[in-house]
Structures are given as C-alpha cells and as structure tokens.
Amino acid sequence: FLALGGCLQDYELDIVTNYKDIIDAAKEPPRAQLKNWFAAFVLVVMGLVYNTKEAQKPASYQDLLNPKYKGRVGIPTYGWVGNSWMQVLNKTLGGNEDNVDPGIAFLAQLVKKNDAVVIENTDAALKAFTREEIVIMPFWNGRTAVLQSQGVPVDIEYIPGSMLVGNGFPILRGGKFIKQTNEFVNVTLTGEYQLGMTKRFFYPPSNRNAKIPAEMAKYAFPADKEKNVVPIDYEKMNAHKSEYLDRWNKEVLGA
C-alpha cells in the first residue's frame, strides 16, 4: 500500500550496489512508479514440512490428500498466512488471484475428506509438530530448523508453489536521511550481514554470493528450488480479501 500510495522511492543503485547480487525471488516486482524498491535480506520460505518418521518426502501439495495423513495435516488459518498460502496453492492448480476456485475446491476436499487441522499461528504449528499432532504442513524454513535443533524429526521440501516472504527495508520518499538510508540498506544486502542473521535466526541469505560455512549449510536455500517459488500479486489478492475470507469460511470450513 505504501508503494501504491507514492510513499516510497527506488533504491539509489549507485549506493545500494549489493542489490544486483540478490536473487530475483527476493526482490519485489515493479509497482506503481517504482522499479528497484525492495529486496529481502533473508529468505523466509514456506515449503512443505513433514515428519520424517511418519510421512514420506512430498512432491507436491497433492501429498496433503494422502489418506494415511488423515487428521494430521496442518493448514494455516486464513487470518495468519492462509490467504497468501492459498494464492500459491491455487496457482499450482491453474488459478490466479482473480480466480481461486481451484484452490478453494482443493482446500474444501482437504478439510472435509482428510480432516485437515487449521493452525492459528507459528507457535501453534511448532507445538503441533513437536507433539506429532500433525505430520505434514506448509511451514517456514527457519522454524523448521528450530524444530530440528530440538530433536523433532522434521524436514522441509521446497515443492512447486513454495512461498517466499522476506524482511527488508524500503525507503520513504522525501525523508531527511535518504543517502544514509540507502547506505544502511546496502549493508543489509551484504553477505556478511546476512550470514549473521542466518546464524541467529536460521533463515538463509538472499545474496547469491554469500559464502555459507559448512556448519550452516543445512540452512541454505537450494538454487535449483528458486524456480518453485510462486510470486503473489498482493494488490490483486487484497482486492478480493473479504470475498475470499467469506468463501474460506463457507466453502472450506463449512461455517
């Protein structure tokens, strides 16, 4: 909304020189009059996380319909990240932001026939995986690493329809410290800074030239999986937000 409202400005690429080294999936596409205006400094990716003892390595979202997992499939609630996740799921099924019929139909089947568990937030998902109340769910890569560090037998697969969000810093138009803000953004896009974030929070760097040390290699986002990240047109998605919430409640949850 800030971008569409004219509140932001492009990065000054003669200052933000590290922008060119950021993988494309971590950059927001042009919006309004903006072209190079946002890049994430870590890759927060929602893939398909599964219990390695109770579930098989998934190949697609179709695995969620496996009757073996009945009652133990988690999906995010609409008010958490369910709306965004539904968009990427829907696109793998042939839909788009203006037509979520395929995604709604899939989710309705998943809830009604496979008793999917609606998960309210990240903490609830962590607890559900730890207690083995669920064995498969779309979930975050960094949080999966947390579970692994606690001995929970889980892994993540970046299937087609993975969703990438990211922490980053846009620049407000007309600010007093534009040069300094650009310099700060450039620091956040260095491999050194990003690896510090990876070490602390387990989310991988977005700078393709970052040299991930061996002890952190397990946090890396595989380059060959970038193609599986599905972009979302948030302007279109938000235009239908209330309508899709109503459909989610009625058609998916049966409320």
Protein Blocks (a to p, Z undefined) as FASTA:
>chain_A
ZZmnopaccddfklmmmlmmpcfklpccdehjbfblcccfbdcdddddddfklpccdfbf
klmmpmklgoiaccddfklmmmmmmmmmmmmnopafklcklmmmmmmmmmmmnopacdfb
lklmmmmmmnomafbdcddfklmmmmmmnopacdddddehiacddddddddehiaklmmm
mmmmmmmmpmklmmmmmmmnopacfbfkbccdfklmmmpccfklmmmpccddfklmmmmm
mmmmmmmmmmmnoZZ
